[in-house]
Amino acid sequence: MSKETTDTANSELPKTNFIHQEIDKDLQQGKNNGKVLTRFPPEPNGYLHIGHAKSICLNFGLGEYYKGGTNLRFDDTNPTKEDTEYVNSIMEDVSWLGFTWTNEPVYTSDYFQQLYDWAVLLILADKAYVDDQTAEQIAAQKGTPTTAGQHSPFRNRTVAENLDLFERMRKGEFKNGEHVLRAKIDMASPNMHMRDPLMYRIIHAHHHRTGNDWCIYPMYDFAHGQSDFYEGITHSICTLEFEVHRPLYEWFLNQILEADPKLKELPKTRQIEFARLNLNYTVMSKRRLLELVNSKIVTGWNDPRMPTISGLRRRGYTPESIRMFADKVGVARRENIIDVSLLEHCVREDLNKKAPRVYAVLNPVKVVITNFAEGEVEWMEAENNPEDDTMGTRTIPFTREIFIERDDFMEGAPSKFFRMDVGREVRLKNAYIVKCESITKDANGEITEIQCTYDANTKSGMEGSNRKVKGTLHWVSVNYSKQITVNLYDRLFKDEDPAGHKDVDFKEFLNPDSLNTINTCWIEPNFMEAGAKFNDGILRFQFQRLGYFCLDMDSKPDSPIFNRTVPLKDSWGKNA
């Protein structure tokens, strides 16, 4: 690709971060023949979370921006923790976000033989040796950042002995932990990762792709950079914790190139680091998320309270809202903490434009309109979305008996309470103005019924019906509405940094109100007709005045279940 062609491609979108600038420099210098190929390399040992979503948007976005491509590569080097379930979930998440990987998905296991051959090259060059020590002994010899480590007693084995032992490791002659292959670098290096790091360990376990063909597996630090190079990745975009690993990746590759000079003709991958996403009121560690799943604190990886992409999807988040969030967060060089309210803002902004409106009452109290004829039904017209005229209108049945929200009535209410009270008028949205005349209570003082009268000359849309009142309430017909179950989800933790407290289990900060299930809710009868399903097959709505909700995957036609995505406004920590 020529510089002129590159500039034309790049002019379609603004350069918004330093990674664009670095890639542009490479292209201007003619590196990689004007090609840009990135990769997204997840480990298939869990479900992806919102932090991975940022990386997905960045890596695949760069591939699209430069009209290149992005590889989806599974780093499947630990068979004890990996499963095809995770592989399938990762592919589903990337596709759901709207991205397409280059060619077929690839796996580090595709390169096991090549990685093994390169390890042999390092042994032949006396740059790697087999160590018989335990992991604890090796760790004890590493030293500290200010003191040099100690050489392994096996560091000076002959090349022949190392080759023999490594081949026998490959054949399965040794038990787990009996031997490891280490790089021979510098035990006095100020970079701890350069102090004779492990390259291979023995794991006798069934691999989800290679079966029992291998019983030695490369460490991530050896497999990562070499897999990038082998695939022809031009830019390896990593999070900041891998910055100190970069000298090791470069050392490995330089030793391989030195041992096999013909490889020097191939382009070398450039690694660029950026700050990972840190979100408050949640945990982003796969280990901690797995702990939540295994301890049954949540119902699974796709529990709507989880920060996983599948959990956010089930909660009703749209792919567009998550991509919007990634754009707003941006790409930085320094770590920072993003407020989860920004993520919630993005889904509100997206759904406000797309979600059809319906009426639902979550905490009902019956209202009887005493001057409306018994058995009569009047169909009121309501717009499906005031933000989008193309979504049309629907009709809602209005009857003598309706439900309103119990919180929309207050006996002896103050003057600034613009809802219902005895002697006060309010408008029923898309219907009439009604006046509360009296109430009925049970023996415990609980209101069981509200009696109202309506003004027949105030029907919404009717000529001359523009008489103003301060309050407008949503409602549903008692006779025609359908009963539903609603899951009111909130943040899973009540602390901004649940994993950041020394000597305190993060589970101590769980929010006891993260899920409130209500079975006595009612929704207008033809809610399914209010709008078609979104492109991902999920039916989402705005419940008027209550928030955004979606139909849960476990719903049945006769027993709908709705999950609250977010309230209409951020009410966290406030009296809504």
QUITA-V982878 format. One record per run of one state. SS is the DSSP state (H for helix, E for strand, - for the rest). FROM is the first residue (numbers start at 1). LEN is the number of residues. If there is no record, write none. Layout:
# QUITA-V982878
ss->SS from->FROM len->LEN
ss->SS from->FROM len->LEN
This chain:
# QUITA-V982878
ss->- from->1 len->2
ss->H from->3 len->8
ss->- from->11 len->7
ss->H from->18 len->11
ss->- from->29 len->2
ss->H from->31 len->4
ss->- from->35 len->2
ss->E from->37 len->4
ss->- from->41 len->8
ss->E from->49 len->1
ss->H from->50 len->16
ss->- from->66 len->3
ss->E from->69 len->6
ss->- from->75 len->9
ss->H from->84 len->13
ss->- from->97 len->9
ss->E from->106 len->2
ss->H from->108 len->17
ss->- from->125 len->3
ss->E from->128 len->4
ss->- from->132 len->3
ss->H from->135 len->6
ss->- from->141 len->3
ss->E from->144 len->1
ss->- from->145 len->2
ss->E from->147 len->1
ss->- from->148 len->11
ss->H from->159 len->13
ss->- from->172 len->8
ss->E from->180 len->4
ss->- from->184 len->8
ss->H from->192 len->3
ss->- from->195 len->3
ss->E from->198 len->5
ss->- from->203 len->4
ss->E from->207 len->1
ss->- from->208 len->3
ss->E from->211 len->1
ss->- from->212 len->4
ss->E from->216 len->3
ss->- from->219 len->1
ss->H from->220 len->12
ss->- from->232 len->3
ss->E from->235 len->5
ss->H from->240 len->3
ss->- from->243 len->3
ss->H from->246 len->14
ss->- from->260 len->1
ss->H from->261 len->5
ss->- from->266 len->4
ss->E from->270 len->5
ss->- from->275 len->3
ss->E from->278 len->2
ss->- from->280 len->6
ss->H from->286 len->9
ss->- from->295 len->13
ss->E from->308 len->1
ss->H from->309 len->7
ss->- from->316 len->3
ss->H from->319 len->11
ss->- from->330 len->7
ss->E from->337 len->2
ss->- from->339 len->1
ss->H from->340 len->15
ss->- from->355 len->1
ss->E from->356 len->3
ss->- from->359 len->1
ss->E from->360 len->2
ss->- from->362 len->2
ss->E from->364 len->6
ss->- from->370 len->7
ss->E from->377 len->7
ss->- from->384 len->5
ss->H from->389 len->3
ss->- from->392 len->1
ss->E from->393 len->7
ss->- from->400 len->1
ss->E from->401 len->5
ss->H from->406 len->3
ss->E from->409 len->1
ss->- from->410 len->10
ss->E from->420 len->1
ss->- from->421 len->4
ss->E from->425 len->4
ss->- from->429 len->4
ss->E from->433 len->9
ss->- from->442 len->5
ss->E from->447 len->9
ss->- from->456 len->16
ss->E from->472 len->2
ss->- from->474 len->2
ss->E from->476 len->2
ss->- from->478 len->4
ss->E from->482 len->8
ss->- from->490 len->3
ss->E from->493 len->1
ss->- from->494 len->12
ss->H from->506 len->4
ss->E from->510 len->1
ss->- from->511 len->4
ss->E from->515 len->9
ss->- from->524 len->3
ss->H from->527 len->3
ss->- from->530 len->10
ss->E from->540 len->4
ss->- from->544 len->3
ss->E from->547 len->5
ss->- from->552 len->4
ss->E from->556 len->1
ss->- from->557 len->2
ss->E from->559 len->1
ss->- from->560 len->1
ss->E from->561 len->6
ss->- from->567 len->10
